[in-house]
Amino acid sequence: MNPYTFPDNLLNELLGDDSPYGDATTWGLGIGDAPGRLVFRARHAQVACCTEEAVRMGALRGLCCEEPPVRSGTPVEAGHLLLTLYGRAADLHTVWKPAQTLMEYAAGIASAAAELVAAGRRGNPEIAVACTRKQVPGAKAMSVKAILAGGAVPHRLGLSETLLVFAEHRAFLGDEPPAATVRRLRRCWPERMVVVEVAGPEEAMRWVEAGADVIQLEKCTPEVVAQVVELARPYPAKIAAAGGVNASNAEAYARAGAHVLVSSAPYNAKPRDVAVTLEPVG
């Protein structure tokens, strides 16, 4: 699976951040023109991610990759070859750390997302896992690619994309009935689903009856989720469980009947190590 690749300007920014004026050590040693090979392997089991970006980083610095890399989204075992780059030692050293670090952080998120999806699907094989926009600032491109590689989907890419009515929005609406709020949003954005976040069953049913498309239960137990699912059964609304959902409780929320699990947990995952060998050839 390769949902998308980063644009060159972002990859050049990552490369330039690490060596804005070249590699002082390689230049000082006078080894820059020596031919070499840069080999990346999974040090631990992981879901590979951003291997395509590593290859493109190499291409931007004149390196070649003779064999296609392992594709993002591929589960691999420890020791598995991810990709190999060939070229000048100066360029290999320039690409080494930015590519390795990007793959490690992305693989951590992708692997955690895959574990969360697997846990949820033990409770319901049809469950969807959606990851919030609570990424590390500046890391959205990597984070979204990684959760997609792990089998999850974005919950919201940003405020411009979806309609999600929080209590913080409703505080400005005064006594407007829920049905009137739903109608207002449908008039303005007729092609978009109306999602409403609530804190309990009574509030949930007010918005279910008002015609909301999705009810997002924030920090509710699986037991509360099951109660709302049962109460809302005659209506078309979907029920999403959010707030504190992780791999340890995803199965319980899925068994409770939630249609969607909303989580930011994968973004807190530890990087999955990628082993690197850089050596001369020829």
C-alpha positions in Angstrom: 0.0 0.0 0.0 1.3 3.4 -0.9 -1.4 6.0 -0.4 0.8 8.9 -1.5 4.4 10.2 -1.5 5.7 13.5 -0.1 6.4 16.3 -2.5 10.0 17.0 -3.4 10.0 20.4 -1.6 9.3 18.6 1.7 11.9 16.0 1.2 14.5 18.7 0.2 13.6 20.5 3.4 14.3 17.4 5.5 17.6 16.9 3.7 18.6 20.5 4.0 17.8 20.7 7.6 20.4 18.0 8.4 23.1 19.3 6.1 22.4 22.9 5.1 26.1 23.4 4.1 27.1 19.9 3.3 28.7 17.1 5.4 31.7 18.7 7.1 33.2 15.3 8.2 33.0 13.6 4.8 34.4 16.7 3.1 37.2 17.0 5.6 38.2 13.4 5.1 38.2 13.7 1.3 36.1 10.6 0.8 33.1 12.2 -0.9 33.6 10.8 -4.3 34.1 7.2 -3.2 31.4 4.8 -4.4 29.3 3.2 -1.7 26.1 1.4 -0.7 23.5 2.3 2.0 21.4 -0.6 3.2 18.3 -0.2 5.4 16.8 -3.2 7.2 14.1 -3.5 9.8 15.8 -4.0 13.2 12.5 -5.2 14.7 9.2 -6.5 13.3 7.2 -3.5 12.0 4.8 -2.2 9.3 7.2 -0.5 6.9 6.4 3.1 6.0 8.0 6.0 4.0 10.4 3.7 2.1 9.3 5.5 -1.0 10.3 8.8 0.5 13.7 7.4 1.4 14.3 6.3 -2.2 13.2 9.7 -3.5 15.5 11.4 -1.0 18.3 9.4 -2.6 17.3 10.3 -6.1 17.3 14.0 -5.2 20.9 13.6 -4.2 22.0 11.5 -7.2 21.6 8.0 -5.6 20.1 5.0 -7.3 18.0 2.2 -6.0 18.4 -0.9 -8.2 15.5 -2.9 -6.7 12.1 -1.5 -5.7 11.8 -0.9 -1.9 9.4 -2.7 0.4 6.2 -0.8 -0.1 4.7 1.3 2.7 2.1 -0.8 4.6 4.0 -4.0 4.3 4.4 -6.0 7.6 8.1 -7.2 7.8 10.0 -9.2 10.3 13.3 -8.3 12.0 16.2 -8.3 9.6 14.1 -7.8 6.5 15.7 -5.7 3.7 13.8 -2.5 3.2 15.9 -0.8 0.5 19.4 -0.2 -0.8 20.9 3.0 -2.2 24.1 3.3 -4.3 26.2 6.3 -5.1 28.8 8.7 -3.9 29.8 8.6 -0.2 29.0 12.3 0.2 25.5 11.8 -1.0 25.0 8.5 1.0 26.0 10.3 4.2 23.7 13.2 3.4 20.6 10.9 2.9 21.4 8.4 5.7 20.0 9.9 8.8 17.0 11.9 7.4 15.8 8.8 5.6 16.4 6.4 8.5 14.7 8.7 11.0 11.7 9.3 8.8 11.2 5.6 8.2 11.6 4.8 12.0 9.0 7.3 13.2 6.6 6.5 10.3 6.9 2.7 11.0 6.2 3.3 14.7 2.9 5.1 13.9 2.0 2.6 11.1 2.7 -0.4 13.4 0.7 1.0 16.2 -2.2 1.8 13.9 -2.1 -1.8 12.6 -2.2 -3.1 16.2 -5.2 -0.9 17.0 -7.0 -2.0 13.9 -6.4 -5.6 14.6 -7.6 -5.2 18.2 -10.8 -3.5 17.1 -11.5 -6.2 14.4 -11.2 -8.9 17.0 -14.4 -7.4 18.4 -16.0 -6.6 15.1 -14.4 -7.5 11.7 -16.2 -4.6 10.1 -15.1 -1.9 12.5 -13.4 1.3 11.2 -10.5 3.0 13.0 -10.2 6.7 12.4 -7.2 8.7 13.8 -7.6 12.3 14.8 -5.8 15.3 13.7 -3.7 15.4 16.9 -0.4 14.8 15.2 2.9 16.2 16.3 2.9 19.7 14.8 4.6 19.8 11.4 4.3 16.0 11.0 0.9 15.7 9.4 2.1 14.3 6.0 4.1 11.6 7.7 1.4 10.8 10.3 -1.5 10.5 7.8 0.6 8.3 5.5 1.5 6.1 8.4 -2.0 5.6 9.8 -3.2 4.7 6.3 -0.3 2.3 5.9 -1.4 0.7 9.2 -5.0 0.2 7.9 -6.7 3.2 9.7 -8.2 6.3 8.1 -8.0 10.0 9.0 -10.8 11.2 11.3 -10.4 14.7 10.1 -7.7 16.2 8.0 -8.6 19.7 9.2 -11.4 22.0 10.1 -12.2 22.8 6.4 -13.0 19.2 5.6 -15.7 17.9 8.0 -18.6 19.0 10.1 -18.1 18.1 13.8 -20.3 20.0 16.3 -18.6 20.1 19.7 -20.1 21.4 22.9 -17.8 24.4 22.4 -19.8 25.2 19.2 -23.2 24.7 20.8 -22.3 27.1 23.6 -22.7 29.9 21.0 -26.1 28.7 19.8 -28.2 29.6 22.8 -31.5 27.7 22.9 -31.6 26.6 19.3 -33.1 23.1 19.1 -30.8 20.3 17.8 -33.0 19.7 14.8 -32.7 23.4 13.8 -28.9 23.2 14.0 -28.8 20.0 11.9 -31.0 21.7 9.3 -28.9 24.8 9.2 -25.7 22.7 8.6 -27.4 20.7 5.9 -28.5 23.9 4.1 -25.0 25.2 4.1 -23.1 22.0 3.4 -25.7 19.6 1.8 -23.1 17.0 0.7 -21.5 16.6 4.1 -22.3 14.3 7.1 -23.2 16.0 10.4 -21.2 14.6 13.3 -22.0 15.7 16.8 -19.8 15.0 19.9 -21.7 14.2 23.1 -20.9 13.0 26.6 -23.7 10.6 27.4 -26.8 8.7 26.4 -29.4 11.4 26.9 -27.5 14.0 24.9 -26.7 11.4 22.3 -30.4 10.6 21.7 -31.4 14.3 21.4 -29.0 14.5 18.4 -29.9 11.1 17.0 -33.6 12.2 17.0 -32.6 15.5 15.4 -31.1 13.7 12.4 -27.4 13.8 13.0 -25.5 11.3 10.8 -22.8 10.4 13.4 -22.8 10.6 17.2 -19.4 10.7 18.7 -19.3 9.5 22.3 -16.5 11.2 24.1 -14.7 9.4 26.9 -17.7 7.0 27.5 -17.3 3.4 28.7 -18.0 0.5 26.4 -21.1 -0.1 28.5 -22.4 3.4 27.7 -21.6 2.9 24.0 -23.6 -0.3 24.0 -26.5 1.5 25.6 -26.5 4.3 23.0 -26.1 1.8 20.2 -29.2 -0.1 21.4 -31.2 3.1 21.8 -30.2 4.4 18.4 -30.9 1.2 16.6 -34.2 2.4 14.9 -32.3 5.4 13.5 -29.7 5.6 10.7 -27.1 7.4 12.8 -23.7 5.8 13.2 -22.0 5.6 16.7 -18.4 6.5 17.1 -16.4 5.9 20.3 -13.7 8.5 21.0 -11.4 9.6 23.9 -9.0 7.1 25.4 -9.5 4.4 22.7 -6.3 2.3 22.3 -5.2 -1.2 21.5 -6.0 -2.4 25.1 -9.7 -1.5 24.9 -10.5 -1.3 21.2 -11.9 -4.9 21.2 -14.4 -4.0 24.0 -15.6 -0.9 22.2 -16.0 -2.8 19.0 -18.0 -5.5 20.7 -20.2 -2.8 22.3 -21.4 -2.0 18.8 -19.5 1.2 17.9 -19.3 1.6 14.1 -16.1 3.7 14.3 -13.3 3.9 16.8 -11.7 7.4 17.0 -8.2 7.5 18.5 -5.0 9.5 18.5 -3.0 6.7 20.3 -0.9 5.7 17.2 0.7 9.1 17.1 2.3 8.4 20.5 4.0 5.2 19.4 7.7 4.7 19.8 9.7 4.6 16.5 10.5 1.2 15.1 14.2 0.9 14.6 15.7 0.6 11.2 19.3 -0.8 11.0 21.7 0.9 8.5 24.9 -0.3 6.9 27.0 2.2 4.9 30.0 0.7 3.2 32.3 1.2 0.2 31.7 -0.9 -3.0 34.0 -1.7 -5.9 
